[in-house]
Amino acid sequence: MKKAYIYTILSIFLVFIFVRASVATSSEKTEDVVTSEETKKKPYSTEQEEKAYELFEEILTLTETSDIQAVLPQMEALYLRIIKEYPDIALAQESYWRLISLYVDKSTPPSYEKAEDLYNEFLKKYPGSVMKNLIEDTLSKSYYKNEKWDKLLKLCSPAFDEFNETGKLANPNPMFMCAEAKFNLGDLEEAEKAYKVVIELFPKSNRAATAKARLEEIKKRKLNYPK
């Protein structure tokens, strides 16, 4: 009964990513992941999947503690086991995201070196994975929150390059974060360009509203400190 409940919970995780991220999204919030109808009917179909989900069940049990900091090493070890021992199942890719989230959101201070090493490893193993956007969103929000502007710029610059090459963007968040990094690093000219792209391509988004406010601020700065 407990396993059936656990697998029902797991059905909140996987296909939202594998369905939603395959469609270009402009959502500005990281949402939970959902499984496919097939997965709902069949929690696992191979021995590897069964073993991996057993490890994940252990992680879920650990999260029930009131002192999450105390169990972080155990959770880390279990996620790493899923990643290393069962790399060919979908849960392995999700485990990269969940472990990176632990490193940047639950560790004090954030373990950016571990998170970035894991992110780079993920890119090499799963270059076409739809989990990439979710991982980058998690990293960018943490960089933003902790004012790691250089790290944020490095992470989000490909969005700027993509627009320069194609004139298209699927999501306003990377470009907006790129603009914010440039703005806070004092590169107002480039920040202005990025904010304008967000406004042009996603005029009804919340990011566009913030971008307009930033442009007004840049305008005032230029008036007060002309070249």
N, CA, C and O of each residue as an XYZ file, in Angstrom:
908
protein
N       0.835     -1.204      0.000
C       0.000      0.000      0.000
C       0.866      1.249      0.000
O       0.599      2.233     -0.690
N       1.937      1.161      0.823
C       2.838      2.311      0.902
C       3.504      2.576     -0.436
O       3.634      3.722     -0.867
N       3.934      1.470     -1.105
C       4.595      1.648     -2.396
C       3.642      2.237     -3.412
O       4.027      3.095     -4.206
N       2.405      1.782     -3.391
C       1.426      2.322     -4.344
C       1.255      3.805     -4.123
O       1.112      4.573     -5.075
N       1.270      4.209     -2.857
C       1.137      5.644     -2.549
C       2.364      6.416     -3.030
O       2.262      7.507     -3.591
N       3.544      5.801     -2.786
C       4.792      6.460     -3.221
C       4.792      6.638     -4.725
O       5.151      7.703     -5.228
N       4.387      5.590     -5.453
C       4.409      5.689     -6.912
C       3.367      6.671     -7.417
O       3.541      7.292     -8.465
N       2.278      6.808     -6.661
C       1.291      7.828     -7.038
C       1.908      9.206     -6.904
O       1.697     10.079     -7.747
N       2.687      9.398     -5.817
C       3.371     10.689     -5.636
C       4.357     10.922     -6.773
O       4.489     12.032     -7.289
N       5.043      9.850     -7.149
C       6.031      9.990     -8.221
C       5.390     10.417     -9.531
O       6.039     11.026    -10.382
N       4.114     10.094     -9.686
C       3.427     10.471    -10.922
C       3.244     11.969    -11.024
O       2.762     12.476    -12.037
N       3.641     12.701     -9.942
C       3.592     14.164    -10.002
C       4.844     14.690    -10.703
O       4.906     15.879    -11.015
N       5.849     13.837    -10.961
C       7.146     14.371    -11.341
C       7.541     14.374    -12.823
O       7.983     15.413    -13.312
N       7.406     13.272    -13.558
C       8.214     13.132    -14.772
C       7.684     13.706    -16.079
O       8.443     14.412    -16.743
N       6.421     13.458    -16.515
C       6.084     13.873    -17.881
C       5.736     15.318    -18.044
O       5.706     15.831    -19.162
N       5.470     15.988    -16.944
C       5.305     17.438    -17.123
C       6.537     17.969    -17.840
O       6.438     18.824    -18.720
N       7.712     17.447    -17.448
C       8.940     17.863    -18.107
C       9.012     17.288    -19.512
O       9.364     17.997    -20.455
N       8.678     15.999    -19.661
C       8.859     15.369    -20.957
C       7.781     15.753    -21.953
O       7.935     15.529    -23.153
N       6.671     16.339    -21.456
C       5.643     16.840    -22.364
C       5.755     18.345    -22.464
O       5.825     18.889    -23.566
N       5.775     19.033    -21.319
C       5.737     20.501    -21.322
C       7.003     21.099    -21.913
O       6.939     22.068    -22.668
N       8.167     20.518    -21.569
C       9.384     21.123    -22.053
C       9.608     20.860    -23.520
O      10.442     21.522    -24.138
N       8.887     19.910    -24.103
C       9.000     19.689    -25.543
C       8.243     20.758    -26.309
O       8.467     20.955    -27.503
N       7.345     21.448    -25.617
C       6.624     22.568    -26.216
C       7.309     23.825    -25.732
O       7.676     23.885    -24.559
N       7.501     24.820    -26.551
C       8.132     26.059    -26.111
C       7.271     26.720    -25.064
O       6.084     26.970    -25.274
N       7.897     27.003    -23.919
C       7.113     27.583    -22.836
C       7.650     28.923    -22.438
O       8.856     29.166    -22.493
N       6.742     29.806    -22.031
C       7.159     31.102    -21.540
C       6.806     31.245    -20.071
O       6.763     32.350    -19.531
N       6.556     30.125    -19.441
C       6.210     30.170    -18.016
C       7.365     30.712    -17.221
O       8.523     30.431    -17.532
N       7.066     31.496    -16.189
C       8.108     32.094    -15.375
C       8.244     31.420    -14.033
O       8.965     31.920    -13.170
N       7.569     30.292    -13.826
C       7.657     29.584    -12.562
C       8.072     28.150    -12.833
O       7.612     27.537    -13.796
N       8.934     27.616    -11.991
C       9.288     26.221    -12.087
C       8.181     25.410    -11.451
O       7.896     25.560    -10.262
N       7.543     24.535    -12.252
C       6.441     23.748    -11.738
C       6.876     22.312    -11.521
O       7.937     21.899    -11.988
N       6.050     21.547    -10.807
C       6.364     20.151    -10.566
C       6.237     19.358    -11.853
O       5.597     19.784    -12.814
N       6.874     18.175    -11.843
C       6.934     17.341    -13.010
C       5.890     16.242    -12.931
O       5.626     15.721    -11.847
N       5.285     15.877    -14.068
C       4.225     14.875    -14.040
C       4.588     13.683    -14.922
O       5.354     13.856    -15.871
N       4.083     12.502    -14.659
C       4.376     11.339    -15.496
C       3.343     11.120    -16.576
O       2.242     11.669    -16.525
N       3.713     10.304    -17.563
C       2.803      9.984    -18.655
C       1.728      9.020    -18.183
O       1.842      8.418    -17.115
N       0.685      8.881    -18.990
C      -0.389      7.952    -18.651
C       0.165      6.531    -18.556
O      -0.256      5.739    -17.713
N       1.112      6.228    -19.431
C       1.693      4.884    -19.428
C       2.403      4.616    -18.105
O       2.285      3.534    -17.531
N       3.152      5.630    -17.625
C       3.873      5.452    -16.373
C       2.923      5.320    -15.202
O       3.185      4.561    -14.269
N       1.803      6.066    -15.244
C       0.824      5.976    -14.170
C       0.270      4.550    -14.065
O       0.030      4.042    -12.970
N       0.076      3.926    -15.214
C      -0.477      2.581    -15.215
C       0.574      1.566    -14.769
O       0.250      0.517    -14.213
N       1.854      1.906    -15.027
C       2.922      0.951    -14.781
C       4.069      1.681    -14.103
O       4.907      2.242    -14.809
N       4.162      1.711    -12.766
C       5.174      2.481    -12.057
C       6.598      2.190    -12.531
O       7.427      3.099    -12.580
N       6.892      0.942    -12.880
C       8.194      0.633    -13.449
C       8.045     -0.569    -14.365
O       7.140     -1.386    -14.189
N       8.925     -0.674    -15.333
C       8.790     -1.769    -16.286
C      10.054     -2.612    -16.352
O      10.065     -3.641    -17.027
N      11.113     -2.206    -15.673
C      12.343     -2.987    -15.679
C      12.851     -3.130    -14.253
O      12.432     -2.407    -13.349
N      13.745     -4.062    -14.077
C      14.342     -4.283    -12.759
C      15.133     -3.055    -12.317
O      15.132     -2.696    -11.140
N      15.809     -2.412    -13.276
C      16.572     -1.207    -12.946
C      15.659     -0.099    -12.430
O      15.983      0.573    -11.451
N      14.532      0.088    -13.085
C      13.595      1.118    -12.642
C      13.078      0.813    -11.243
O      12.950      1.710    -10.410
N      12.787     -0.444    -10.993
C      12.274     -0.820     -9.672
C      13.303     -0.506     -8.589
O      12.959      0.045     -7.544
N      14.551     -0.854     -8.836
C      15.597     -0.609     -7.848
C      15.820      0.890     -7.636
O      16.028      1.346     -6.511
N      15.774      1.649     -8.742
C      15.976      3.097     -8.634
C      14.851      3.749     -7.826
O      15.096      4.637     -7.009
N      13.622      3.300     -8.063
C      12.498      3.866     -7.325
C      12.528      3.469     -5.851
O      12.018      4.198     -5.000
N      13.115      2.333     -5.551
C      13.281      1.956     -4.145
C      14.230      2.932     -3.443
O      14.003      3.317     -2.296
N      15.289      3.324     -4.144
C      16.206      4.330     -3.585
C      15.493      5.664     -3.422
O      15.690      6.371     -2.434
N      14.657      6.000     -4.411
C      13.928      7.261     -4.332
C      12.933      7.241     -3.170
O      12.684      8.267     -2.538
N      12.380      6.085     -2.903
C      11.467      5.948     -1.766
C      12.217      6.226     -0.458
O      11.665      6.828      0.463
N      13.470      5.786     -0.385
C      14.284      6.081      0.802
C      14.492      7.588      0.954
O      14.461      8.124      2.062
N      14.704      8.255     -0.175
C      14.885      9.713     -0.134
C      13.618     10.387      0.367
O      13.680     11.290      1.202
N      12.473      9.952     -0.137
C      11.206     10.536      0.305
C      11.001     10.356      1.807
O      10.486     11.246      2.484
N      11.407      9.202      2.317
C      11.299      8.957      3.754
C      12.183      9.928      4.529
O      11.786     10.431      5.580
N      13.375     10.188      4.014
C      14.294     11.114      4.686
C      13.731     12.532      4.719
O      13.978     13.275      5.669
N      12.979     12.910      3.692
C      12.444     14.283      3.648
C      11.374     14.529      4.700
O      10.979     15.670      4.939
N      10.906     13.453      5.327
C       9.877     13.614      6.359
C      10.439     14.143      7.675
O       9.679     14.521      8.566
N      11.755     14.173      7.799
C      12.376     14.671      9.025
C      12.217     16.175      9.148
O      12.093     16.882      8.148
N      12.220     16.655     10.374
C      12.098     18.102     10.603
C      13.437     18.805     10.438
O      13.487     20.027     10.294
N      14.523     18.036     10.459
C      15.867     18.610     10.320
C      16.473     18.142      9.006
O      17.236     17.177      8.969
N      16.125     18.835      7.932
C      16.573     18.426      6.597
C      18.088     18.513      6.458
O      18.692     17.727      5.727
N      18.707     19.468      7.159
C      20.157     19.622      7.085
C      20.870     18.361      7.561
O      21.921     17.998      7.031
N      20.306     17.703      8.548
C      20.945     16.522      9.125
C      20.974     15.337      8.164
O      21.852     14.480      8.256
N      20.018     15.291      7.248
C      19.933     14.137      6.346
C      20.434     14.454      4.936
O      20.389     13.594      4.056
N      20.902     15.663      4.719
C      21.395     16.027      3.381
C      22.475     15.072      2.871
O      22.409     14.669      1.709
N      23.472     14.688      3.685
C      24.487     13.750      3.168
C      23.906     12.421      2.710
O      24.350     11.856      1.711
N      22.904     11.918      3.445
C      22.269     10.656      3.047
C      21.484     10.826      1.752
O      21.535      9.966      0.873
N      20.762     11.933      1.636
C      20.005     12.185      0.411
C      20.947     12.331     -0.779
O      20.678     11.807     -1.860
N      22.041     13.039     -0.577
C      23.037     13.211     -1.637
C      23.554     11.854     -2.104
O      23.626     11.592     -3.305
N      23.910     10.997     -1.159
C      24.449      9.683     -1.501
C      23.446      8.847     -2.291
O      23.823      8.147     -3.230
N      22.175      8.918     -1.912
C      21.142      8.146     -2.609
C      20.907      8.666     -4.027
O      20.766      7.883     -4.966
N      20.865      9.987     -4.175
C      20.713     10.558     -5.524
C      21.896     10.171     -6.411
O      21.716      9.847     -7.585
N      23.101     10.206     -5.848
C      24.287      9.843     -6.625
C      24.251      8.370     -7.031
O      24.725      8.011     -8.109
N      23.699      7.532     -6.186
C      23.555      6.120     -6.551
C      22.609      5.953     -7.738
O      22.890      5.191     -8.662
N      21.490      6.670     -7.706
C      20.539      6.590     -8.830
C      21.224      7.053    -10.108
O      21.103      6.412    -11.152
N      21.942      8.167    -10.021
C      22.609      8.746    -11.190
C      23.662      7.800    -11.762
O      23.755      7.630    -12.978
N      24.452      7.188    -10.885
C      25.579      6.374    -11.351
C      25.190      4.942    -11.694
O      25.736      4.343    -12.621
N      24.237      4.398    -10.931
C      23.897      2.986    -11.130
C      22.785      2.766    -12.154
O      22.679      1.691    -12.743
N      21.952      3.799    -12.361
C      20.806      3.632    -13.270
C      20.707      4.811    -14.244
O      19.671      5.473    -14.300
N      21.766      5.081    -15.007
C      21.805      6.280    -15.863
C      20.841      6.275    -17.036
O      20.581      7.322    -17.628
N      20.304      5.098    -17.382
C      19.479      5.005    -18.583
C      17.986      5.197    -18.337
O      17.193      5.145    -19.277
N      17.595      5.418    -17.080
C      16.171      5.611    -16.816
C      15.888      7.090    -16.565
O      16.781      7.855    -16.201
N      14.640      7.472    -16.764
C      14.266      8.886    -16.657
C      14.539      9.458    -15.273
O      14.879     10.634    -15.146
N      14.395      8.646    -14.245
C      14.597      9.125    -12.881
C      16.034      9.591    -12.652
O      16.276     10.438    -11.792
N      16.975      9.056    -13.399
C      18.372      9.486    -13.260
C      18.523     10.949    -13.663
O      19.208     11.720    -12.991
N      17.874     11.325    -14.770
C      17.946     12.723    -15.207
C      17.268     13.654    -14.198
O      17.769     14.737    -13.896
N      16.126     13.208    -13.689
C      15.439     14.019    -12.691
C      16.273     14.147    -11.422
O      16.236     15.174    -10.744
N      17.025     13.097    -11.109
C      17.847     13.110     -9.898
C      18.968     14.141     -9.998
O      19.380     14.708     -8.986
N      19.457     14.384    -11.194
C      20.443     15.464    -11.367
C      19.834     16.787    -10.911
O      20.441     17.536    -10.146
N      18.627     17.059    -11.394
C      17.960     18.317    -11.025
C      17.722     18.389     -9.517
O      17.995     19.411     -8.887
N      17.212     17.295     -8.945
C      16.891     17.305     -7.523
C      18.139     17.459     -6.662
O      18.102     18.144     -5.639
N      19.230     16.841     -7.056
C      20.466     16.968     -6.284
C      21.051     18.367     -6.426
O      21.532     18.939     -5.448
N      21.016     18.923     -7.637
C      21.471     20.300     -7.842
C      20.631     21.261     -7.000
O      21.153     22.218     -6.428
N      19.333     20.998     -6.930
C      18.451     21.831     -6.098
C      18.856     21.761     -4.632
O      18.836     22.772     -3.930
N      19.224     20.570     -4.169
C      19.701     20.440     -2.787
C      20.970     21.258     -2.573
O      21.117     21.934     -1.554
N      21.879     21.194     -3.533
C      23.153     21.904     -3.401
C      22.958     23.419     -3.319
O      23.634     24.091     -2.540
N      22.039     23.954     -4.118
C      21.927     25.422     -4.180
C      20.831     25.998     -3.287
O      20.887     27.171     -2.919
N      19.837     25.184     -2.937
C      18.709     25.701     -2.156
C      18.707     25.256     -0.695
O      18.169     25.951      0.167
N      19.308     24.103     -0.418
C      19.260     23.575      0.948
C      20.600     23.631      1.669
O      20.640     23.652      2.899
N      21.684     23.655      0.926
C      23.008     23.712      1.556
C      23.314     25.126      2.007
O      22.953     26.089      1.329
N      23.982     25.261      3.152
C      24.341     26.572      3.661
C      25.843     26.611      3.956
O      26.317     25.913      4.852
N      26.605     27.440      3.188
C      26.165     28.217      2.023
C      25.922     27.292      0.822
O      26.254     26.109      0.884
N      25.352     27.816     -0.261
C      25.105     26.971     -1.437
C      26.387     26.311     -1.937
O      27.444     26.940     -1.981
N      26.283     25.053     -2.308
C      27.446     24.303     -2.815
C      27.515     24.459     -4.333
O      27.227     23.523     -5.078
N      27.901     25.655     -4.778
C      27.881     25.937     -6.213
C      28.870     25.086     -7.006
O      28.581     24.682     -8.132
N      30.020     24.817     -6.426
C      31.008     24.025     -7.163
C      30.464     22.623     -7.452
O      30.606     22.114     -8.564
N      29.848     22.011     -6.454
C      29.253     20.685     -6.655
C      28.123     20.754     -7.681
O      28.022     19.907     -8.568
N      27.274     21.780     -7.546
C      26.133     21.920     -8.455
C      26.595     22.109     -9.894
O      26.032     21.512    -10.812
N      27.610     22.932    -10.094
C      28.092     23.219    -11.443
C      28.796     22.012    -12.056
O      28.662     21.753    -13.252
N      29.548     21.274    -11.234
C      30.185     20.053    -11.738
C      29.122     19.045    -12.185
O      29.265     18.386    -13.215
N      28.066     18.940    -11.399
C      26.991     18.009    -11.726
C      26.240     18.460    -12.983
O      25.853     17.637    -13.813
N      26.042     19.753    -13.110
C      25.376     20.317    -14.291
C      26.193     20.037    -15.548
O      25.635     19.630    -16.567
N      27.497     20.248    -15.492
C      28.360     19.989    -16.649
C      28.371     18.505    -17.006
O      28.388     18.142    -18.182
N      28.363     17.658    -15.990
C      28.297     16.214    -16.227
C      26.976     15.853    -16.900
O      26.944     15.037    -17.821
N      25.904     16.455    -16.441
C      24.577     16.218    -17.021
C      24.556     16.597    -18.499
O      24.033     15.846    -19.322
N      25.120     17.756    -18.840
C      25.124     18.205    -20.233
C      25.865     17.228    -21.142
O      25.457     17.010    -22.283
N      26.948     16.642    -20.644
C      27.715     15.692    -21.440
C      26.948     14.382    -21.636
O      26.984     13.788    -22.714
N      26.255     13.940    -20.582
C      25.552     12.658    -20.651
C      24.214     12.747    -21.377
O      23.805     11.810    -22.062
N      23.531     13.895    -21.217
C      22.183     14.041    -21.779
C      22.065     15.369    -22.535
O      21.291     16.238    -22.133
N      22.819     15.532    -23.619
C      22.843     16.836    -24.314
C      21.493     17.307    -24.837
O      21.274     18.511    -24.972
N      20.591     16.390    -25.132
C      19.293     16.800    -25.671
C      18.163     16.728    -24.662
O      16.994     16.816    -25.038
N      18.487     16.572    -23.401
C      17.454     16.359    -22.395
C      16.607     17.600    -22.151
O      17.115     18.721    -22.114
N      15.314     17.380    -21.985
C      14.412     18.482    -21.679
C      14.545     18.935    -20.227
O      13.988     19.963    -19.842
N      15.289     18.162    -19.413
C      15.536     18.572    -18.031
C      16.506     19.748    -17.952
O      16.601     20.407    -16.917
N      17.215     20.008    -19.028
C      18.228     21.068    -19.041
C      17.635     22.412    -18.634
O      18.225     23.132    -17.829
N      16.478     22.752    -19.184
C      15.864     24.048    -18.869
C      15.515     24.170    -17.392
O      15.677     25.233    -16.793
N      15.037     23.079    -16.812
C      14.658     23.103    -15.407
C      15.885     23.274    -14.514
O      15.849     24.022    -13.536
N      16.960     22.585    -14.851
C      18.199     22.723    -14.079
C      18.736     24.140    -14.181
O      19.143     24.725    -13.178
N      18.740     24.694    -15.389
C      19.238     26.059    -15.573
C      18.365     27.071    -14.837
O      18.873     28.055    -14.299
N      17.064     26.835    -14.813
C      16.159     27.721    -14.094
C      16.467     27.704    -12.592
O      16.472     28.744    -11.933
N      16.723     26.509    -12.073
C      17.059     26.363    -10.650
C      18.360     27.087    -10.324
O      18.441     27.811     -9.332
N      19.372     26.892    -11.157
C      20.658     27.562    -10.937
C      20.526     29.078    -11.036
O      21.047     29.811    -10.197
N      19.821     29.541    -12.072
C      19.726     30.987    -12.294
C      18.998     31.685    -11.145
O      19.376     32.787    -10.747
N      17.966     31.051    -10.618
C      17.245     31.656     -9.499
C      18.129     31.758     -8.256
O      18.061     32.740     -7.516
N      18.946     30.751     -8.037
C      19.842     30.795     -6.882
C      20.929     31.846     -7.074
O      21.245     32.587     -6.143
N      21.503     31.917     -8.273
C      22.507     32.950     -8.554
C      21.912     34.343     -8.347
O      22.540     35.230     -7.769
N      20.693     34.507     -8.833
C      20.022     35.801     -8.723
C      19.793     36.159     -7.247
O      20.094     37.268     -6.806
N      19.264     35.209     -6.516
C      18.961     35.429     -5.094
C      20.210     35.804     -4.308
O      20.157     36.646     -3.411
N      21.326     35.182     -4.645
C      22.564     35.395     -3.902
C      23.526     36.372     -4.587
O      24.688     36.497     -4.202
N      23.007     37.065     -5.622
C      23.749     38.120     -6.316
C      25.080     37.630     -6.901
O      26.094     38.326     -6.847
N      25.047     36.439     -7.451
C      26.218     35.895     -8.135
C      26.116     36.262     -9.621
O      25.844     35.414    -10.471
N      26.340     37.538     -9.904
C      26.059     38.066    -11.238
C      26.960     37.480    -12.315
O      26.502     37.233    -13.430
N      28.230     37.253    -12.002
C      29.132     36.658    -12.999
C      28.682     35.248    -13.372
O      28.692     34.871    -14.544
N      28.292     34.484    -12.374
C      27.823     33.124    -12.632
C      26.518     33.153    -13.440
O      26.321     32.359    -14.360
N      25.642     34.081    -13.074
C      24.366     34.197    -13.780
C      24.583     34.573    -15.236
O      23.931     34.029    -16.128
N      25.499     35.502    -15.476
C      25.773     35.929    -16.845
C      26.324     34.781    -17.689
O      25.932     34.597    -18.841
N      27.232     34.019    -17.102
C      27.816     32.890    -17.824
C      26.749     31.853    -18.179
O      26.750     31.297    -19.277
N      25.842     31.604    -17.238
C      24.797     30.608    -17.458
C      23.798     31.050    -18.525
O      23.350     30.241    -19.338
N      23.451     32.340    -18.518
C      22.371     32.821    -19.378
C      22.825     33.418    -20.704
O      21.997     33.680    -21.577
N      24.114     33.636    -20.869
C      24.608     34.245    -22.110
C      24.234     33.478    -23.373
O      23.999     34.111    -24.402
N      24.165     32.130    -23.348
C      23.744     31.414    -24.557
C      22.390     31.869    -25.094
O      22.148     31.800    -26.299
N      21.510     32.331    -24.219
C      20.198     32.824    -24.683
C      20.377     34.076    -25.535
O      19.692     34.256    -26.543
N      21.299     34.935    -25.123
C      21.595     36.142    -25.878
C      22.191     35.770    -27.239
O      21.835     36.345    -28.268
N      23.105     34.795    -27.220
C      23.729     34.332    -28.462
C      22.698     33.679    -29.393
O      22.722     33.868    -30.609
N      21.798     32.910    -28.780
C      20.747     32.253    -29.577
C      19.891     33.285    -30.292
O      19.565     33.122    -31.468
N      19.530     34.340    -29.586
C      18.697     35.369    -30.208
C      19.450     36.069    -31.341
O      18.879     36.338    -32.398
N      20.724     36.360    -31.118
C      21.518     37.017    -32.152
C      21.621     36.164    -33.414
O      21.707     36.691    -34.523
N      21.612     34.836    -33.236
C      21.743     33.931    -34.376
C      20.411     33.668    -35.074
O      20.349     33.582    -36.300
N      19.345     33.542    -34.280
C      18.072     33.102    -34.857
C      16.957     34.137    -34.797
O      15.983     34.052    -35.544
N      17.103     35.119    -33.904
C      16.031     36.092    -33.717
C      14.853     35.525    -32.960
O      13.778     36.123    -32.928
N      15.059     34.351    -32.340
C      13.960     33.688    -31.630
C      14.383     33.271    -30.229
O      15.559     33.032    -29.954
N      13.389     33.192    -29.356
C      13.577     32.672    -28.003
C      12.316     31.923    -27.597
O      11.208     32.360    -27.906
N      12.474     30.804    -26.911
C      11.315     30.031    -26.478
C      10.781     30.505    -25.137
O       9.624     30.254    -24.799
N      11.625     31.191    -24.374
C      11.300     31.503    -22.989
C      11.937     32.837    -22.606
O      13.104     33.057    -22.933
N      11.225     33.734    -21.931
C      11.815     35.032    -21.578
C      12.824     34.974    -20.440
O      13.649     35.877    -20.300
N      12.769     33.915    -19.620
C      13.577     33.889    -18.404
C      15.081     33.994    -18.622
O      15.723     34.817    -17.968
N      15.679     33.189    -19.522
C      17.132     33.295    -19.696
C      17.570     34.683    -20.169
O      18.563     35.219    -19.677
N      16.838     35.264    -21.115
C      17.198     36.597    -21.606
C      17.035     37.644    -20.509
O      17.865     38.544    -20.374
N      15.967     37.525    -19.731
C      15.742     38.458    -18.636
C      16.850     38.343    -17.597
O      17.365     39.355    -17.122
N      17.213     37.129    -17.248
C      18.283     36.928    -16.272
C      19.618     37.443    -16.802
O      20.426     37.990    -16.051
N      19.838     37.265    -18.086
C      21.044     37.797    -18.722
C      21.062     39.316    -18.598
O      22.096     39.907    -18.286
N      19.922     39.942    -18.843
C      19.815     41.399    -18.726
C      20.066     41.853    -17.290
O      20.764     42.841    -17.060
N      19.499     41.134    -16.332
C      19.685     41.478    -14.924
C      21.154     41.378    -14.516
O      21.658     42.223    -13.775
N      21.829     40.348    -15.000
C      23.248     40.189    -14.690
C      24.054     41.344    -15.261
O      24.897     41.919    -14.572
N      23.796     41.684    -16.521
C      24.510     42.783    -17.153
C      24.214     44.109    -16.439
O      25.108     44.932    -16.242
N      22.953     44.299    -16.059
C      22.546     45.517    -15.361
C      23.310     45.659    -14.042
O      23.834     46.729    -13.731
N      23.366     44.586    -13.282
C      24.020     44.637    -11.973
C      25.540     44.655    -12.066
O      26.218     45.027    -11.109
N      26.070     44.260    -13.201
C      27.515     44.351    -13.423
C      27.910     45.679    -14.047
O      29.089     45.932    -14.292
N      26.911     46.533    -14.304
C      27.190     47.873    -14.819
C      27.249     47.990    -16.323
O      27.568     49.060    -16.842
N      26.952     46.922    -17.039
C      26.954     46.971    -18.504
C      25.557     47.388    -18.975
O      24.776     46.565    -19.452
N      25.264     48.674    -18.830
C      23.906     49.152    -19.069
C      23.491     49.069    -20.534
O      22.326     48.810    -20.833
N      24.433     49.287    -21.448
C      24.099     49.240    -22.878
C      23.613     47.849    -23.283
O      22.592     47.707    -23.957
N      24.352     46.837    -22.867
C      23.962     45.466    -23.215
C      22.714     45.039    -22.456
O      21.868     44.324    -22.993
N      22.602     45.478    -21.210
C      21.395     45.170    -20.433
C      20.167     45.743    -21.125
O      19.127     45.091    -21.210
N      20.298     46.963    -21.614
C      19.186     47.631    -22.303
C      18.732     46.822    -23.511
O      17.534     46.654    -23.740
N      19.691     46.324    -24.281
C      19.352     45.513    -25.453
C      18.569     44.258    -25.054
O      17.580     43.898    -25.692
N      19.028     43.607    -23.994
C      18.385     42.364    -23.561
C      16.982     42.628    -23.022
O      16.057     41.864    -23.299
N      16.820     43.696    -22.262
C      15.479     44.036    -21.756
C      14.522     44.303    -22.909
O      13.363     43.888    -22.863
N      14.992     44.985    -23.931
C      14.136     45.293    -25.082
C      13.710     44.030    -25.829
O      12.600     43.957    -26.355
N      14.601     43.038    -25.871
C      14.248     41.768    -26.503
C      13.111     41.100    -25.734
O      12.162     40.596    -26.334
N      13.211     41.098    -24.407
C      12.162     40.506    -23.572
C      10.827     41.198    -23.827
O       9.797     40.539    -23.967
N      10.851     42.514    -23.886
C       9.617     43.287    -24.107
C       9.042     43.022    -25.498
O       7.828     42.900    -25.666
N       9.920     42.936    -26.481
C       9.472     42.725    -27.864
C       8.877     41.334    -28.077
O       7.836     41.189    -28.717
N       9.545     40.315    -27.536
C       9.114     38.950    -27.807
C       8.051     38.432    -26.841
O       7.265     37.548    -27.183
N       8.034     38.989    -25.634
C       7.085     38.507    -24.627
C       6.405     39.697    -23.955
O       6.540     39.883    -22.745
N       5.670     40.510    -24.731
C       5.122     41.774    -24.228
C       4.116     41.641    -23.086
O       3.941     42.581    -22.311
N       3.461     40.506    -22.972
C       2.439     40.339    -21.940
C       2.950     39.617    -20.693
O       2.185     39.370    -19.761
N       4.221     39.284    -20.676
C       4.770     38.538    -19.546
C       5.119     39.461    -18.382
O       5.312     40.662    -18.567
N       5.196     38.897    -17.201
C       5.635     39.662    -16.032
C       7.067     40.156    -16.201
O       7.434     41.225    -15.715
N       7.857     39.363    -16.892
C       9.251     39.763    -17.149
C       9.304     41.050    -17.968
O      10.175     41.893    -17.751
N       8.379     41.198    -18.901
C       8.344     42.407    -19.728
C       8.027     43.627    -18.879
O       8.602     44.695    -19.086
N       7.122     43.476    -17.930
C       6.774     44.596    -17.046
C       7.984     45.040    -16.231
O       8.240     46.235    -16.080
N       8.726     44.063    -15.706
C       9.935     44.389    -14.941
C      10.997     44.998    -15.847
O      11.710     45.921    -15.452
N      11.096     44.473    -17.068
C      12.084     44.996    -18.022
C      11.818     46.465    -18.338
O      12.755     47.254    -18.458
N      10.540     46.836    -18.473
C      10.194     48.243    -18.737
C      10.625     49.140    -17.582
O      11.118     50.248    -17.795
N      10.435     48.653    -16.358
C      10.859     49.424    -15.185
C      12.378     49.584    -15.157
O      12.893     50.640    -14.789
N      13.084     48.531    -15.546
C      14.551     48.601    -15.596
C      15.016     49.609    -16.652
O      15.984     50.337    -16.432
N      14.334     49.652    -17.784
C      14.716     50.606    -18.838
C      14.551     52.043    -18.348
O      15.361     52.912    -18.670
N      13.512     52.283    -17.579
C      13.319     53.616    -16.997
C      14.455     53.953    -16.039
O      14.933     55.086    -15.995
N      14.876     52.960    -15.280
C      15.975     53.169    -14.341
C      17.281     53.448    -15.081
O      18.065     54.308    -14.678
N      17.502     52.711    -16.165
C      18.705     52.942    -16.979
C      18.687     54.353    -17.565
O      19.706     55.042    -17.598
N      17.517     54.760    -18.021
C      17.348     56.102    -18.592
C      17.728     57.183    -17.573
O      18.421     58.145    -17.905
N      17.264     57.010    -16.325
C      17.576     57.964    -15.269
C      19.064     57.980    -14.960
O      19.649     59.040    -14.735
N      19.667     56.809    -14.949
C      21.110     56.726    -14.671
C      21.900     57.454    -15.739
O      22.870     58.151    -15.441
N      21.484     57.291    -16.983
C      22.205     57.946    -18.077
C      22.076     59.465    -17.978
O      23.019     60.194    -18.285
N      20.909     59.937    -17.549
C      20.694     61.390    -17.371
C      21.558     61.948    -16.247
O      22.086     63.056    -16.338
N      21.689     61.155    -15.186
C      22.463     61.609    -14.030
C      23.967     61.437    -14.225
O      24.774     62.186    -13.675
N      24.318     60.432    -15.022
C      25.748     60.186    -15.244
C      26.023     60.055    -16.741
O      26.335     58.969    -17.228
N      25.905     61.179    -17.473
C      26.141     61.133    -18.926
C      27.610     60.785    -19.235
O      28.518     61.047    -18.446
N      27.793     60.199    -20.391
C      29.169     59.853    -20.795
C      29.994     61.098    -21.062
O      31.170     60.997    -21.411
